[in-house]
Amino acid sequence: MTEWKKDLVLHRMQRAEETLQDARILAGAERWNACVNRLYYACFYAVSALLVADGLASSKHSGVRSLFNREYVKSGDIPKVHATLC
């Protein structure tokens, strides 16, 4: 993996972690809609990092979901029970 790709994967995973921390804060304040929004984006950033690491990418949310489903769920790498919302 190139240094540029490593940096991009690291950046997206850092965004995922920060966004997950935001979701925890919002949950503590019982701000459920905002919490769910942050959880969605935390997953989006993490899956985007995974795709980049494997040489895949999409600029659209629907494309990220589709690639995740095709590459990891349908292949059996991620059990369907863990990806029911994808």
Distance bins in CASP14 RR format, pairs under 12 A and 6 or more apart:
PFRMAT RR
TARGET T0000
AUTHOR 0000-0000-0000
RMODE 2
METHOD distances of the structure
MODEL  1
1 7 0 0 0 0 0 1 0 0 0 0 0
1 8 0 0 0 0 1 0 0 0 0 0 0
1 9 1 0 0 1 0 0 0 0 0 0 0
1 10 0 0 0 0 0 1 0 0 0 0 0
1 49 0 0 0 0 0 1 0 0 0 0 0
1 52 0 0 0 0 1 0 0 0 0 0 0
1 53 1 0 0 1 0 0 0 0 0 0 0
1 54 0 0 0 0 1 0 0 0 0 0 0
1 55 0 0 0 0 1 0 0 0 0 0 0
2 8 0 0 0 0 1 0 0 0 0 0 0
2 9 0 0 0 0 0 1 0 0 0 0 0
2 52 0 0 0 0 0 1 0 0 0 0 0
2 53 0 0 0 0 0 1 0 0 0 0 0
2 55 0 0 0 0 0 1 0 0 0 0 0
3 9 0 0 0 0 0 1 0 0 0 0 0
3 10 0 0 0 0 0 1 0 0 0 0 0
4 10 0 0 0 0 0 1 0 0 0 0 0
4 11 0 0 0 0 0 1 0 0 0 0 0
4 52 0 0 0 0 1 0 0 0 0 0 0
5 11 0 0 0 0 0 1 0 0 0 0 0
5 12 0 0 0 0 0 1 0 0 0 0 0
5 49 0 0 0 0 0 1 0 0 0 0 0
5 51 0 0 0 0 0 1 0 0 0 0 0
5 52 1 0 0 1 0 0 0 0 0 0 0
5 53 1 0 0 1 0 0 0 0 0 0 0
5 54 0 0 0 0 0 1 0 0 0 0 0
5 55 1 0 0 1 0 0 0 0 0 0 0
5 56 0 0 0 0 0 1 0 0 0 0 0
5 57 0 0 0 0 0 1 0 0 0 0 0
6 12 0 0 0 0 0 1 0 0 0 0 0
6 13 0 0 0 0 0 1 0 0 0 0 0
6 49 0 0 0 0 0 1 0 0 0 0 0
6 52 0 0 0 0 1 0 0 0 0 0 0
6 53 0 0 0 0 1 0 0 0 0 0 0
7 13 0 0 0 0 0 1 0 0 0 0 0
7 14 0 0 0 0 0 1 0 0 0 0 0
7 49 0 0 0 0 0 1 0 0 0 0 0
7 52 0 0 0 0 0 1 0 0 0 0 0
7 53 0 0 0 0 0 1 0 0 0 0 0
8 14 0 0 0 0 0 1 0 0 0 0 0
8 15 0 0 0 0 0 1 0 0 0 0 0
8 45 0 0 0 0 0 1 0 0 0 0 0
8 48 0 0 0 0 1 0 0 0 0 0 0
8 49 1 0 0 1 0 0 0 0 0 0 0
8 50 0 0 0 0 0 1 0 0 0 0 0
8 51 0 0 0 0 0 1 0 0 0 0 0
8 52 1 0 1 0 0 0 0 0 0 0 0
8 53 0 0 0 0 1 0 0 0 0 0 0
8 55 0 0 0 0 0 1 0 0 0 0 0
8 57 0 0 0 0 1 0 0 0 0 0 0
9 15 0 0 0 0 0 1 0 0 0 0 0
9 16 0 0 0 0 0 1 0 0 0 0 0
9 45 0 0 0 0 0 1 0 0 0 0 0
9 46 0 0 0 0 0 1 0 0 0 0 0
9 47 0 0 0 0 0 1 0 0 0 0 0
9 48 0 0 0 0 1 0 0 0 0 0 0
9 49 1 0 1 0 0 0 0 0 0 0 0
9 50 0 0 0 0 1 0 0 0 0 0 0
9 51 0 0 0 0 1 0 0 0 0 0 0
9 52 1 0 1 0 0 0 0 0 0 0 0
9 53 1 0 1 0 0 0 0 0 0 0 0
9 54 0 0 0 0 1 0 0 0 0 0 0
9 55 0 0 0 0 0 1 0 0 0 0 0
9 56 0 0 0 0 0 1 0 0 0 0 0
9 57 0 0 0 0 0 1 0 0 0 0 0
10 16 0 0 0 0 0 1 0 0 0 0 0
10 17 0 0 0 0 0 1 0 0 0 0 0
10 45 0 0 0 0 0 1 0 0 0 0 0
10 49 0 0 0 0 1 0 0 0 0 0 0
10 52 0 0 0 0 0 1 0 0 0 0 0
10 53 0 0 0 0 0 1 0 0 0 0 0
11 17 0 0 0 0 0 1 0 0 0 0 0
11 18 0 0 0 0 0 1 0 0 0 0 0
11 45 0 0 0 0 1 0 0 0 0 0 0
11 46 0 0 0 0 0 1 0 0 0 0 0
11 48 0 0 0 0 1 0 0 0 0 0 0
11 49 0 0 0 0 1 0 0 0 0 0 0
11 52 0 0 0 0 1 0 0 0 0 0 0
12 18 0 0 0 0 0 1 0 0 0 0 0
12 19 0 0 0 0 0 1 0 0 0 0 0
12 41 0 0 0 0 0 1 0 0 0 0 0
12 42 0 0 0 0 0 1 0 0 0 0 0
12 43 0 0 0 0 0 1 0 0 0 0 0
12 44 0 0 0 0 1 0 0 0 0 0 0
12 45 1 0 1 0 0 0 0 0 0 0 0
12 46 1 0 0 1 0 0 0 0 0 0 0
12 47 0 0 0 0 1 0 0 0 0 0 0
12 48 1 0 1 0 0 0 0 0 0 0 0
12 49 1 1 0 0 0 0 0 0 0 0 0
12 50 0 0 0 0 1 0 0 0 0 0 0
12 51 0 0 0 0 1 0 0 0 0 0 0
12 52 1 0 0 1 0 0 0 0 0 0 0
12 53 0 0 0 0 1 0 0 0 0 0 0
12 57 0 0 0 0 0 1 0 0 0 0 0
12 64 0 0 0 0 0 1 0 0 0 0 0
13 19 0 0 0 0 0 1 0 0 0 0 0
13 20 0 0 0 0 0 1 0 0 0 0 0
13 42 0 0 0 0 0 1 0 0 0 0 0
13 43 0 0 0 0 0 1 0 0 0 0 0
13 44 0 0 0 0 0 1 0 0 0 0 0
13 45 1 0 0 1 0 0 0 0 0 0 0
13 46 1 0 0 1 0 0 0 0 0 0 0
13 47 0 0 0 0 0 1 0 0 0 0 0
13 48 0 0 0 0 1 0 0 0 0 0 0
13 49 1 0 1 0 0 0 0 0 0 0 0
13 50 0 0 0 0 1 0 0 0 0 0 0
13 52 0 0 0 0 1 0 0 0 0 0 0
13 53 0 0 0 0 1 0 0 0 0 0 0
14 20 0 0 0 0 0 1 0 0 0 0 0
14 21 0 0 0 0 0 1 0 0 0 0 0
14 42 0 0 0 0 0 1 0 0 0 0 0
14 45 0 0 0 0 1 0 0 0 0 0 0
14 46 0 0 0 0 0 1 0 0 0 0 0
14 49 0 0 0 0 1 0 0 0 0 0 0
15 21 0 0 0 0 0 1 0 0 0 0 0
15 22 0 0 0 0 0 1 0 0 0 0 0
15 38 0 0 0 0 0 1 0 0 0 0 0
15 41 0 0 0 0 1 0 0 0 0 0 0
15 42 0 0 0 0 1 0 0 0 0 0 0
15 43 0 0 0 0 0 1 0 0 0 0 0
15 44 0 0 0 0 1 0 0 0 0 0 0
15 45 1 0 1 0 0 0 0 0 0 0 0
15 46 0 0 0 0 1 0 0 0 0 0 0
15 47 0 0 0 0 0 1 0 0 0 0 0
15 48 0 0 0 0 1 0 0 0 0 0 0
15 49 0 0 0 0 1 0 0 0 0 0 0
16 22 0 0 0 0 0 1 0 0 0 0 0
16 23 0 0 0 0 0 1 0 0 0 0 0
16 38 0 0 0 0 0 1 0 0 0 0 0
16 39 0 0 0 0 0 1 0 0 0 0 0
16 40 0 0 0 0 0 1 0 0 0 0 0
16 41 0 0 0 0 1 0 0 0 0 0 0
16 42 1 0 1 0 0 0 0 0 0 0 0
16 43 1 0 0 1 0 0 0 0 0 0 0
16 44 0 0 0 0 1 0 0 0 0 0 0
16 45 1 1 0 0 0 0 0 0 0 0 0
16 46 1 0 1 0 0 0 0 0 0 0 0
16 47 0 0 0 0 1 0 0 0 0 0 0
16 48 0 0 0 0 1 0 0 0 0 0 0
16 49 1 0 0 1 0 0 0 0 0 0 0
16 50 0 0 0 0 0 1 0 0 0 0 0
17 23 0 0 0 0 0 1 0 0 0 0 0
17 24 0 0 0 0 0 1 0 0 0 0 0
17 38 0 0 0 0 0 1 0 0 0 0 0
17 41 0 0 0 0 0 1 0 0 0 0 0
17 42 1 0 0 1 0 0 0 0 0 0 0
17 43 0 0 0 0 0 1 0 0 0 0 0
17 45 0 0 0 0 1 0 0 0 0 0 0
17 46 0 0 0 0 1 0 0 0 0 0 0
17 49 0 0 0 0 0 1 0 0 0 0 0
18 24 0 0 0 0 0 1 0 0 0 0 0
18 25 0 0 0 0 0 1 0 0 0 0 0
18 38 0 0 0 0 1 0 0 0 0 0 0
18 41 0 0 0 0 1 0 0 0 0 0 0
18 42 0 0 0 0 1 0 0 0 0 0 0
18 45 0 0 0 0 1 0 0 0 0 0 0
18 46 0 0 0 0 0 1 0 0 0 0 0
19 25 0 0 0 0 0 1 0 0 0 0 0
19 26 0 0 0 0 0 1 0 0 0 0 0
19 34 0 0 0 0 0 1 0 0 0 0 0
19 35 0 0 0 0 0 1 0 0 0 0 0
19 36 0 0 0 0 0 1 0 0 0 0 0
19 37 0 0 0 0 1 0 0 0 0 0 0
19 38 1 0 1 0 0 0 0 0 0 0 0
19 39 0 0 0 0 1 0 0 0 0 0 0
19 40 0 0 0 0 1 0 0 0 0 0 0
19 41 1 0 1 0 0 0 0 0 0 0 0
19 42 1 0 1 0 0 0 0 0 0 0 0
19 43 0 0 0 0 1 0 0 0 0 0 0
19 44 0 0 0 0 1 0 0 0 0 0 0
19 45 1 0 0 1 0 0 0 0 0 0 0
19 46 0 0 0 0 1 0 0 0 0 0 0
19 48 0 0 0 0 0 1 0 0 0 0 0
20 26 0 0 0 0 0 1 0 0 0 0 0
20 27 0 0 0 0 0 1 0 0 0 0 0
20 35 0 0 0 0 0 1 0 0 0 0 0
20 38 1 0 0 1 0 0 0 0 0 0 0
20 39 1 0 0 1 0 0 0 0 0 0 0
20 40 0 0 0 0 0 1 0 0 0 0 0
20 41 0 0 0 0 1 0 0 0 0 0 0
20 42 1 0 1 0 0 0 0 0 0 0 0
20 43 0 0 0 0 1 0 0 0 0 0 0
20 44 0 0 0 0 0 1 0 0 0 0 0
20 45 0 0 0 0 1 0 0 0 0 0 0
20 46 0 0 0 0 1 0 0 0 0 0 0
21 27 0 0 0 0 0 1 0 0 0 0 0
21 28 0 0 0 0 0 1 0 0 0 0 0
21 35 0 0 0 0 0 1 0 0 0 0 0
21 38 0 0 0 0 1 0 0 0 0 0 0
21 39 0 0 0 0 0 1 0 0 0 0 0
21 41 0 0 0 0 0 1 0 0 0 0 0
21 42 0 0 0 0 1 0 0 0 0 0 0
22 28 0 0 0 0 0 1 0 0 0 0 0
22 29 0 0 0 0 0 1 0 0 0 0 0
22 31 0 0 0 0 0 1 0 0 0 0 0
22 34 0 0 0 0 1 0 0 0 0 0 0
22 35 0 0 0 0 1 0 0 0 0 0 0
22 36 0 0 0 0 0 1 0 0 0 0 0
22 37 0 0 0 0 1 0 0 0 0 0 0
22 38 1 0 1 0 0 0 0 0 0 0 0
22 39 0 0 0 0 1 0 0 0 0 0 0
22 40 0 0 0 0 0 1 0 0 0 0 0
22 41 0 0 0 0 1 0 0 0 0 0 0
22 42 0 0 0 0 1 0 0 0 0 0 0
22 45 0 0 0 0 0 1 0 0 0 0 0
23 29 0 0 0 0 0 1 0 0 0 0 0
23 31 0 0 0 0 1 0 0 0 0 0 0
23 32 0 0 0 0 0 1 0 0 0 0 0
23 33 0 0 0 0 0 1 0 0 0 0 0
23 34 0 0 0 0 1 0 0 0 0 0 0
23 35 1 0 1 0 0 0 0 0 0 0 0
23 36 1 0 0 1 0 0 0 0 0 0 0
23 37 0 0 0 0 1 0 0 0 0 0 0
23 38 1 1 0 0 0 0 0 0 0 0 0
23 39 1 0 1 0 0 0 0 0 0 0 0
23 40 0 0 0 0 1 0 0 0 0 0 0
23 41 0 0 0 0 1 0 0 0 0 0 0
23 42 1 0 0 1 0 0 0 0 0 0 0
23 43 0 0 0 0 0 1 0 0 0 0 0
23 45 0 0 0 0 0 1 0 0 0 0 0
24 31 0 0 0 0 0 1 0 0 0 0 0
24 34 0 0 0 0 0 1 0 0 0 0 0
24 35 0 0 0 0 1 0 0 0 0 0 0
24 38 0 0 0 0 1 0 0 0 0 0 0
24 39 0 0 0 0 1 0 0 0 0 0 0
24 42 0 0 0 0 1 0 0 0 0 0 0
25 31 0 0 0 0 1 0 0 0 0 0 0
25 34 0 0 0 0 1 0 0 0 0 0 0
25 35 0 0 0 0 1 0 0 0 0 0 0
25 38 0 0 0 0 1 0 0 0 0 0 0
26 32 1 0 0 1 0 0 0 0 0 0 0
26 33 0 0 0 0 1 0 0 0 0 0 0
26 34 1 0 1 0 0 0 0 0 0 0 0
26 35 1 1 0 0 0 0 0 0 0 0 0
26 36 0 0 0 0 1 0 0 0 0 0 0
26 37 0 0 0 0 1 0 0 0 0 0 0
26 38 1 0 0 1 0 0 0 0 0 0 0
26 39 0 0 0 0 1 0 0 0 0 0 0
26 41 0 0 0 0 0 1 0 0 0 0 0
26 42 0 0 0 0 0 1 0 0 0 0 0
27 33 0 0 0 0 0 1 0 0 0 0 0
27 34 0 0 0 0 1 0 0 0 0 0 0
27 35 1 0 1 0 0 0 0 0 0 0 0
27 36 0 0 0 0 1 0 0 0 0 0 0
27 37 0 0 0 0 0 1 0 0 0 0 0
27 38 0 0 0 0 1 0 0 0 0 0 0
27 39 0 0 0 0 1 0 0 0 0 0 0
28 34 0 0 0 0 0 1 0 0 0 0 0
28 35 0 0 0 0 1 0 0 0 0 0 0
28 38 0 0 0 0 0 1 0 0 0 0 0
29 35 0 0 0 0 1 0 0 0 0 0 0
29 38 0 0 0 0 0 1 0 0 0 0 0
31 37 0 0 0 0 1 0 0 0 0 0 0
31 38 0 0 0 0 1 0 0 0 0 0 0
31 39 0 0 0 0 0 1 0 0 0 0 0
32 38 0 0 0 0 0 1 0 0 0 0 0
32 39 0 0 0 0 0 1 0 0 0 0 0
33 39 0 0 0 0 0 1 0 0 0 0 0
33 40 0 0 0 0 0 1 0 0 0 0 0
34 40 0 0 0 0 0 1 0 0 0 0 0
34 41 0 0 0 0 0 1 0 0 0 0 0
35 41 0 0 0 0 0 1 0 0 0 0 0
35 42 0 0 0 0 0 1 0 0 0 0 0
36 42 0 0 0 0 0 1 0 0 0 0 0
36 43 0 0 0 0 0 1 0 0 0 0 0
36 85 0 0 0 0 0 1 0 0 0 0 0
37 43 0 0 0 0 0 1 0 0 0 0 0
37 44 0 0 0 0 0 1 0 0 0 0 0
38 44 0 0 0 0 0 1 0 0 0 0 0
38 45 0 0 0 0 0 1 0 0 0 0 0
39 45 0 0 0 0 0 1 0 0 0 0 0
39 46 0 0 0 0 0 1 0 0 0 0 0
39 85 0 0 0 0 0 1 0 0 0 0 0
40 46 0 0 0 0 0 1 0 0 0 0 0
40 47 0 0 0 0 0 1 0 0 0 0 0
40 61 0 0 0 0 1 0 0 0 0 0 0
40 64 0 0 0 0 0 1 0 0 0 0 0
40 65 0 0 0 0 0 1 0 0 0 0 0
40 85 0 0 0 0 1 0 0 0 0 0 0
40 86 0 0 0 0 0 1 0 0 0 0 0
41 47 0 0 0 0 0 1 0 0 0 0 0
41 48 0 0 0 0 0 1 0 0 0 0 0
41 61 0 0 0 0 1 0 0 0 0 0 0
41 64 0 0 0 0 0 1 0 0 0 0 0
42 48 0 0 0 0 0 1 0 0 0 0 0
42 49 0 0 0 0 0 1 0 0 0 0 0
43 49 0 0 0 0 0 1 0 0 0 0 0
43 50 0 0 0 0 0 1 0 0 0 0 0
43 61 0 0 0 0 0 1 0 0 0 0 0
43 64 0 0 0 0 1 0 0 0 0 0 0
43 65 0 0 0 0 1 0 0 0 0 0 0
43 68 0 0 0 0 1 0 0 0 0 0 0
43 78 0 0 0 0 0 1 0 0 0 0 0
43 82 0 0 0 0 0 1 0 0 0 0 0
43 83 0 0 0 0 0 1 0 0 0 0 0
43 85 0 0 0 0 1 0 0 0 0 0 0
43 86 0 0 0 0 1 0 0 0 0 0 0
44 50 0 0 0 0 0 1 0 0 0 0 0
44 51 0 0 0 0 0 1 0 0 0 0 0
44 58 0 0 0 0 0 1 0 0 0 0 0
44 60 0 0 0 0 0 1 0 0 0 0 0
44 61 1 0 0 1 0 0 0 0 0 0 0
44 62 0 0 0 0 0 1 0 0 0 0 0
44 63 0 0 0 0 0 1 0 0 0 0 0
44 64 1 0 0 1 0 0 0 0 0 0 0
44 65 0 0 0 0 1 0 0 0 0 0 0
44 67 0 0 0 0 0 1 0 0 0 0 0
44 68 0 0 0 0 1 0 0 0 0 0 0
44 85 0 0 0 0 0 1 0 0 0 0 0
44 86 0 0 0 0 0 1 0 0 0 0 0
45 51 0 0 0 0 0 1 0 0 0 0 0
45 52 0 0 0 0 0 1 0 0 0 0 0
45 61 0 0 0 0 0 1 0 0 0 0 0
45 64 0 0 0 0 1 0 0 0 0 0 0
46 52 0 0 0 0 0 1 0 0 0 0 0
46 53 0 0 0 0 0 1 0 0 0 0 0
46 64 0 0 0 0 0 1 0 0 0 0 0
46 68 0 0 0 0 0 1 0 0 0 0 0
46 72 0 0 0 0 0 1 0 0 0 0 0
46 78 0 0 0 0 0 1 0 0 0 0 0
47 53 0 0 0 0 0 1 0 0 0 0 0
47 54 0 0 0 0 0 1 0 0 0 0 0
47 56 0 0 0 0 0 1 0 0 0 0 0
47 57 0 0 0 0 0 1 0 0 0 0 0
47 58 0 0 0 0 1 0 0 0 0 0 0
47 61 0 0 0 0 1 0 0 0 0 0 0
47 63 0 0 0 0 0 1 0 0 0 0 0
47 64 1 0 1 0 0 0 0 0 0 0 0
47 65 1 0 0 1 0 0 0 0 0 0 0
47 66 0 0 0 0 0 1 0 0 0 0 0
47 67 0 0 0 0 1 0 0 0 0 0 0
47 68 1 0 1 0 0 0 0 0 0 0 0
47 69 0 0 0 0 0 1 0 0 0 0 0
47 71 0 0 0 0 1 0 0 0 0 0 0
47 72 0 0 0 0 1 0 0 0 0 0 0
47 73 0 0 0 0 0 1 0 0 0 0 0
47 78 0 0 0 0 0 1 0 0 0 0 0
47 83 0 0 0 0 1 0 0 0 0 0 0
47 85 0 0 0 0 0 1 0 0 0 0 0
47 86 0 0 0 0 1 0 0 0 0 0 0
48 54 0 0 0 0 0 1 0 0 0 0 0
48 55 0 0 0 0 0 1 0 0 0 0 0
48 56 0 0 0 0 1 0 0 0 0 0 0
48 57 1 0 0 1 0 0 0 0 0 0 0
48 58 0 0 0 0 1 0 0 0 0 0 0
48 59 0 0 0 0 0 1 0 0 0 0 0
48 60 0 0 0 0 0 1 0 0 0 0 0
48 61 0 0 0 0 1 0 0 0 0 0 0
48 63 0 0 0 0 0 1 0 0 0 0 0
48 64 1 0 1 0 0 0 0 0 0 0 0
48 65 0 0 0 0 0 1 0 0 0 0 0
48 67 0 0 0 0 1 0 0 0 0 0 0
48 68 0 0 0 0 1 0 0 0 0 0 0
49 55 0 0 0 0 0 1 0 0 0 0 0
49 56 0 0 0 0 0 1 0 0 0 0 0
49 57 0 0 0 0 0 1 0 0 0 0 0
49 64 0 0 0 0 0 1 0 0 0 0 0
49 68 0 0 0 0 0 1 0 0 0 0 0
50 56 0 0 0 0 1 0 0 0 0 0 0
50 57 0 0 0 0 0 1 0 0 0 0 0
50 64 0 0 0 0 1 0 0 0 0 0 0
50 67 0 0 0 0 1 0 0 0 0 0 0
50 68 1 0 0 1 0 0 0 0 0 0 0
50 71 0 0 0 0 1 0 0 0 0 0 0
50 72 1 0 0 1 0 0 0 0 0 0 0
50 77 0 0 0 0 0 1 0 0 0 0 0
50 78 0 0 0 0 1 0 0 0 0 0 0
51 57 1 0 1 0 0 0 0 0 0 0 0
51 58 1 0 0 1 0 0 0 0 0 0 0
51 59 0 0 0 0 0 1 0 0 0 0 0
51 63 0 0 0 0 1 0 0 0 0 0 0
51 64 1 0 0 1 0 0 0 0 0 0 0
51 65 0 0 0 0 0 1 0 0 0 0 0
51 66 0 0 0 0 0 1 0 0 0 0 0
51 67 1 0 1 0 0 0 0 0 0 0 0
51 68 1 0 0 1 0 0 0 0 0 0 0
51 69 0 0 0 0 0 1 0 0 0 0 0
51 70 0 0 0 0 0 1 0 0 0 0 0
51 71 1 0 0 1 0 0 0 0 0 0 0
51 72 0 0 0 0 1 0 0 0 0 0 0
52 58 0 0 0 0 0 1 0 0 0 0 0
52 64 0 0 0 0 0 1 0 0 0 0 0
52 67 0 0 0 0 0 1 0 0 0 0 0
53 71 0 0 0 0 0 1 0 0 0 0 0
53 72 0 0 0 0 0 1 0 0 0 0 0
54 67 0 0 0 0 1 0 0 0 0 0 0
54 68 0 0 0 0 0 1 0 0 0 0 0
54 70 0 0 0 0 0 1 0 0 0 0 0
54 71 1 0 0 1 0 0 0 0 0 0 0
54 72 0 0 0 0 1 0 0 0 0 0 0
54 75 0 0 0 0 0 1 0 0 0 0 0
54 77 0 0 0 0 0 1 0 0 0 0 0
55 67 0 0 0 0 0 1 0 0 0 0 0
55 71 0 0 0 0 1 0 0 0 0 0 0
56 63 0 0 0 0 1 0 0 0 0 0 0
56 64 0 0 0 0 1 0 0 0 0 0 0
56 66 0 0 0 0 0 1 0 0 0 0 0
56 67 1 0 1 0 0 0 0 0 0 0 0
56 68 0 0 0 0 1 0 0 0 0 0 0
56 70 0 0 0 0 1 0 0 0 0 0 0
56 71 1 0 0 1 0 0 0 0 0 0 0
56 72 0 0 0 0 0 1 0 0 0 0 0
57 63 0 0 0 0 1 0 0 0 0 0 0
57 64 0 0 0 0 1 0 0 0 0 0 0
57 67 0 0 0 0 1 0 0 0 0 0 0
57 68 0 0 0 0 0 1 0 0 0 0 0
57 71 0 0 0 0 0 1 0 0 0 0 0
58 64 1 0 1 0 0 0 0 0 0 0 0
58 65 0 0 0 0 1 0 0 0 0 0 0
58 66 1 0 0 1 0 0 0 0 0 0 0
58 67 1 0 1 0 0 0 0 0 0 0 0
58 68 0 0 0 0 1 0 0 0 0 0 0
58 69 0 0 0 0 0 1 0 0 0 0 0
58 70 0 0 0 0 0 1 0 0 0 0 0
58 71 0 0 0 0 0 1 0 0 0 0 0
59 67 0 0 0 0 0 1 0 0 0 0 0
60 66 0 0 0 0 1 0 0 0 0 0 0
60 67 0 0 0 0 0 1 0 0 0 0 0
61 67 0 0 0 0 0 1 0 0 0 0 0
61 68 0 0 0 0 0 1 0 0 0 0 0
61 86 0 0 0 0 0 1 0 0 0 0 0
62 68 0 0 0 0 0 1 0 0 0 0 0
62 69 0 0 0 0 0 1 0 0 0 0 0
62 86 0 0 0 0 0 1 0 0 0 0 0
63 69 0 0 0 0 1 0 0 0 0 0 0
63 70 0 0 0 0 1 0 0 0 0 0 0
63 71 0 0 0 0 0 1 0 0 0 0 0
63 86 0 0 0 0 0 1 0 0 0 0 0
64 70 0 0 0 0 0 1 0 0 0 0 0
64 71 0 0 0 0 0 1 0 0 0 0 0
64 72 0 0 0 0 0 1 0 0 0 0 0
64 86 0 0 0 0 1 0 0 0 0 0 0
65 71 0 0 0 0 0 1 0 0 0 0 0
65 72 0 0 0 0 0 1 0 0 0 0 0
65 73 0 0 0 0 1 0 0 0 0 0 0
65 83 0 0 0 0 1 0 0 0 0 0 0
65 85 0 0 0 0 1 0 0 0 0 0 0
65 86 1 0 1 0 0 0 0 0 0 0 0
66 72 0 0 0 0 0 1 0 0 0 0 0
66 73 0 0 0 0 0 1 0 0 0 0 0
66 74 0 0 0 0 0 1 0 0 0 0 0
66 86 0 0 0 0 1 0 0 0 0 0 0
67 73 0 0 0 0 0 1 0 0 0 0 0
67 74 0 0 0 0 0 1 0 0 0 0 0
67 75 0 0 0 0 0 1 0 0 0 0 0
67 86 0 0 0 0 1 0 0 0 0 0 0
68 74 0 0 0 0 1 0 0 0 0 0 0
68 75 0 0 0 0 0 1 0 0 0 0 0
68 76 0 0 0 0 0 1 0 0 0 0 0
68 77 0 0 0 0 0 1 0 0 0 0 0
68 78 1 0 0 1 0 0 0 0 0 0 0
68 82 0 0 0 0 0 1 0 0 0 0 0
68 83 1 0 0 1 0 0 0 0 0 0 0
68 85 0 0 0 0 0 1 0 0 0 0 0
68 86 1 0 1 0 0 0 0 0 0 0 0
69 75 0 0 0 0 1 0 0 0 0 0 0
69 76 0 0 0 0 0 1 0 0 0 0 0
69 77 0 0 0 0 0 1 0 0 0 0 0
69 78 0 0 0 0 1 0 0 0 0 0 0
69 80 0 0 0 0 1 0 0 0 0 0 0
69 82 0 0 0 0 0 1 0 0 0 0 0
69 83 1 0 0 1 0 0 0 0 0 0 0
69 84 0 0 0 0 0 1 0 0 0 0 0
69 85 0 0 0 0 0 1 0 0 0 0 0
69 86 1 0 1 0 0 0 0 0 0 0 0
70 76 0 0 0 0 0 1 0 0 0 0 0
70 77 0 0 0 0 0 1 0 0 0 0 0
70 78 0 0 0 0 0 1 0 0 0 0 0
70 83 0 0 0 0 0 1 0 0 0 0 0
70 86 0 0 0 0 0 1 0 0 0 0 0
71 77 1 0 0 1 0 0 0 0 0 0 0
71 78 0 0 0 0 1 0 0 0 0 0 0
71 83 0 0 0 0 0 1 0 0 0 0 0
71 86 0 0 0 0 0 1 0 0 0 0 0
72 78 1 0 1 0 0 0 0 0 0 0 0
72 79 0 0 0 0 1 0 0 0 0 0 0
72 80 0 0 0 0 0 1 0 0 0 0 0
72 82 0 0 0 0 1 0 0 0 0 0 0
72 83 1 0 0 1 0 0 0 0 0 0 0
72 86 0 0 0 0 1 0 0 0 0 0 0
73 79 0 0 0 0 1 0 0 0 0 0 0
73 80 1 0 0 1 0 0 0 0 0 0 0
73 81 0 0 0 0 0 1 0 0 0 0 0
73 82 0 0 0 0 1 0 0 0 0 0 0
73 83 1 0 1 0 0 0 0 0 0 0 0
73 84 0 0 0 0 1 0 0 0 0 0 0
73 85 0 0 0 0 0 1 0 0 0 0 0
73 86 1 0 0 1 0 0 0 0 0 0 0
74 80 0 0 0 0 1 0 0 0 0 0 0
74 83 0 0 0 0 1 0 0 0 0 0 0
74 86 0 0 0 0 0 1 0 0 0 0 0
75 83 0 0 0 0 0 1 0 0 0 0 0
76 82 0 0 0 0 0 1 0 0 0 0 0
76 83 0 0 0 0 1 0 0 0 0 0 0
77 83 0 0 0 0 1 0 0 0 0 0 0
78 84 0 0 0 0 0 1 0 0 0 0 0
78 86 0 0 0 0 1 0 0 0 0 0 0
79 86 0 0 0 0 0 1 0 0 0 0 0
80 86 0 0 0 0 1 0 0 0 0 0 0
END
